[in-house]
Amino acid sequence: MRHRAKHRQLSRTASHRKATLNNLATSLFKHDGIVTTEAKAKELRPFAERLITLARRGDLHARRLVERRLKDKAVTHKLFAELGKRFAARPGGYTRIIKLGHRVGDGAEVARIELLGE
């Protein structure tokens, strides 16, 4: 039963799921877009948008909260220096999910999640 279960399990333990989302968010901010399964993309969207909202704040506490999630200092710097300023005037909705169809190997639904432009 899924009573009060807020997130998709993604066939992982809680710590593995958290690590997966951290790595997906790092790759998303590094490359401005990634191709992954649709379920992972839908889970990543609110996770990444919360980090961008923290980057818009730009204070020291926000930076430390983001660095808990993103282990790559260069990506954290890019998030605060470039992406925080890019989305400063936008009140939310920083990402777009584009469905790409089915993966050849196992038939999983694949989607591209990308950051929006200006």
C-alpha positions, 0 to 999 in steps of 0.5 A: 500500500502507498498510503502517505507515500510522497515520492516514487521509490525508483526501485531503490533504498532511501539512501540510494534514491537520495544519491541518485537524485543528487547525481542527476541534479549535478549532471543537469546543472553541469550540462543544462539538460540530461536524458533519463527515464521519465520517472526519474525526470519527474522526481528530479524536477521538484528536487532541482527547482528547489536547489535553483530557488536556493541559488536565487537567494544567494546567501551563505546558508543557501550555499551550504544547503545546496552543497549538502546535495551537490558534491561538485564545487564547480557545479555549485559555483555555476548554479549560484553565479550563472543559473541563480542570476538567469532565473532571478526574475522567474517565479518558478518553473525552471525546467522542462520535461520532453518525452522521447518515447521508449528505450530500445533495450528495455522499453522504458519510457525516456525523457529529456529534462532541461533548464529553460533559457532566459 
